[in-house]
């Protein structure tokens, strides 16, 4: 594979959306690394603020309580695709935010408009400051956060494939239970009033069900290079 500098030089903002288990994180990090771009996992930011709420005893089922303190935690995201980091008030939370407890609560917290406004502001600031361009992955990047992104990708996969991948990431979790949890979160994220999970009208859909990670990465890189060539 050619190095990032050889493959591309022009700054580009890439939005990669889609539900959990479609390969968003692995694809986004690999694409960013190969093209020499920054990388942002927006889901980690929502998990981070959820972790802060739980740690500080905020009732995650009470939108008004969440809204009242949404501006308090200092969330800092490192954008190196080889070593992405996430801290809250100076504390590394990359591990704690992946626990089942946080996973179960993140949809409720992220649905609060004040939380979305706060995190969206952080995301736009990081995208604007990325000198070489950035790959931003999430659920509402192409529709809400960065509607003017140069390239918009929406990853999909069958529920079975997504559950198998996610249970593998969770080191042997029950596939059927994982599938049910994913479907439940899809419903919550797609039905929330503020910035729901949705495919942007001008996004290119890529079904990753029967593709290897390498194939998905090459597909996305090709789409980015085609977009640049058309400019």
C-alpha positions in Angstrom: 0.0 0.0 0.0 1.3 3.4 -0.9 1.9 5.8 2.0 -0.6 8.5 2.9 1.6 11.3 1.5 1.8 9.6 -1.8 -1.9 8.8 -2.1 -3.3 12.2 -1.3 -2.2 15.7 -0.3 -5.3 17.8 -0.6 -7.3 18.4 2.7 -10.6 16.5 2.7 -13.3 16.0 5.2 -14.9 12.6 5.2 -18.1 11.7 7.1 -18.6 8.0 7.8 -22.0 7.2 9.4 -23.9 4.0 10.2 -25.1 1.8 13.1 -22.9 -0.2 15.4 -21.2 -3.3 14.1 -20.9 -2.2 10.5 -17.1 -1.6 10.7 -17.2 2.2 11.1 -14.3 2.4 13.6 -11.9 0.0 11.9 -12.7 1.4 8.5 -12.4 5.0 9.5 -9.1 4.5 11.4 -7.6 2.6 8.5 -8.7 5.1 5.9 -7.4 8.0 7.9 -4.0 6.3 8.5 -3.5 5.4 4.8 -4.4 8.8 3.6 -2.6 10.8 6.3 -5.7 12.3 7.8 -6.8 12.9 11.3 -9.5 10.6 12.8 -12.4 11.3 15.2 -14.6 8.7 16.9 -17.7 10.8 17.8 -19.3 7.9 19.6 -16.5 7.9 22.1 -17.3 11.5 22.9 -20.9 10.6 23.7 -19.7 7.6 25.8 -17.3 9.9 27.6 -20.0 12.4 28.6 -22.2 9.4 29.6 -19.4 8.1 31.8 -19.1 11.5 33.4 -22.8 11.6 34.2 -22.7 8.1 35.7 -19.5 8.8 37.7 -21.0 12.0 39.1 -24.3 10.4 40.1 -26.5 12.2 37.5 -29.7 10.3 36.7 -29.3 9.3 33.1 -33.1 8.8 32.7 -33.7 12.5 33.6 -33.1 14.7 30.6 -33.4 17.9 32.6 -30.7 16.8 35.1 -28.5 15.8 32.2 -29.1 19.1 30.4 -28.2 21.1 33.5 -24.7 19.8 33.6 -23.9 19.0 30.0 -21.4 21.8 29.8 -19.4 20.8 32.8 -17.0 18.0 31.7 -13.9 18.8 29.7 -13.7 16.3 26.9 -10.6 16.0 24.8 -10.2 13.8 21.8 -6.9 12.8 20.3 -7.1 12.5 16.6 -4.2 10.3 15.7 -5.7 7.3 13.9 -2.9 5.0 15.2 -3.5 6.1 18.8 -6.9 7.8 19.3 -7.4 9.0 22.8 -10.3 10.3 24.9 -10.0 12.0 28.3 -12.6 13.6 30.6 -11.3 16.3 33.0 -7.8 14.9 32.3 -8.7 11.3 33.0 -8.1 8.6 30.4 -11.5 7.0 29.9 -10.8 4.9 26.7 -11.4 1.7 28.7 -14.2 2.7 31.1 -16.5 4.1 28.3 -16.7 0.7 26.7 -18.3 -1.1 29.6 -21.8 -2.6 29.3 -23.2 -0.1 31.8 -22.1 2.9 29.6 -23.3 1.2 26.5 -26.7 0.7 28.0 -27.0 4.4 29.0 -25.4 6.2 26.1 -28.5 6.4 23.9 -30.5 8.1 26.6 -27.8 10.7 27.4 -26.9 11.4 23.7 -30.6 12.1 22.9 -30.6 15.1 25.2 -30.5 18.2 22.9 -28.0 20.1 25.2 -25.6 17.2 25.1 -25.8 16.9 21.3 -25.2 20.7 21.0 -22.2 20.5 23.2 -20.6 17.5 21.5 -21.4 18.8 18.0 -19.6 22.0 18.8 -16.5 20.0 19.8 -16.7 17.9 16.7 -17.0 20.8 14.3 -14.0 22.5 16.1 -11.8 19.4 15.6 -12.8 19.1 12.0 -12.0 22.7 11.3 -8.6 22.5 12.9 -7.5 19.4 11.1 -4.8 20.7 8.7 -4.6 17.7 6.4 -8.3 16.8 6.6 -10.1 14.3 8.8 -12.3 11.2 8.8 -15.2 11.6 11.3 -17.3 8.6 12.2 -20.6 8.6 13.9 -24.4 8.5 13.4 -25.3 12.1 12.3 -22.0 13.4 10.8 -23.2 13.7 7.2 -26.7 14.9 8.1 -26.1 17.3 11.1 -22.5 17.7 12.2 -20.7 18.2 8.9 -23.4 18.5 6.2 -20.8 20.1 3.9 -18.3 17.2 4.2 -16.5 16.5 0.9 -17.3 12.8 1.1 -20.2 11.1 2.9 -20.3 7.3 3.4 -23.0 5.3 5.1 -22.0 1.8 6.2 -24.6 -0.9 6.6 -24.6 -4.6 7.3 -27.0 -7.4 8.2 -28.1 -7.6 11.8 -26.5 -11.1 12.0 -23.1 -9.8 10.7 -23.1 -6.8 13.0 -23.9 -9.0 16.0 -21.2 -11.5 15.2 -18.6 -8.7 14.8 -19.7 -6.9 18.0 -19.8 -10.1 20.1 -16.3 -10.8 18.8 -15.1 -7.4 20.0 -16.7 -8.0 23.3 -14.7 -11.3 23.7 -17.3 -14.0 23.3 -20.5 -12.2 24.3 -23.7 -14.0 23.3 -24.4 -13.3 19.6 -28.2 -13.3 19.9 -28.2 -11.1 23.0 -25.8 -8.7 21.2 -28.1 -8.7 18.1 -31.1 -7.8 20.2 -29.1 -5.0 22.0 -28.0 -3.6 18.6 -31.5 -3.6 17.2 -32.7 -1.8 20.4 -30.1 0.8 20.1 -30.8 1.3 16.4 -34.4 2.0 17.3 -33.5 4.5 20.0 -30.9 6.3 17.8 -33.1 6.4 14.8 -36.2 7.7 16.6 -34.7 10.4 18.8 -35.9 13.9 17.9 -32.5 15.6 17.8 -30.1 14.5 15.1 -31.3 10.9 14.6 -29.3 8.2 13.0 -30.0 8.6 9.3 -28.3 8.4 5.9 -27.7 11.7 4.3 -29.3 12.1 0.9 -26.0 12.6 -0.8 -24.2 9.8 1.1 -22.9 6.7 -0.7 -24.1 3.5 1.0 -21.7 0.6 1.4 -23.0 -2.7 2.6 -20.1 -4.4 4.5 -21.9 -7.7 5.2 -19.9 -9.8 2.8 -16.8 -7.6 2.5 -13.5 -8.0 4.4 -12.2 -4.9 6.3 -9.5 -4.5 3.6 -12.1 -4.5 0.9 -14.2 -1.9 2.7 -11.2 0.3 3.3 -10.1 0.2 -0.3 -13.7 0.9 -1.4 -13.9 4.1 0.8 -10.4 5.2 -0.3 -11.4 4.8 -4.0 -14.6 6.9 -3.4 -12.5 9.6 -1.7 -9.9 9.7 -4.5 -12.7 9.8 -7.2 -14.3 12.7 -5.4 -11.0 14.6 -5.3 -10.3 13.8 -9.0 -13.7 15.3 -9.9 -12.8 18.6 -8.3 
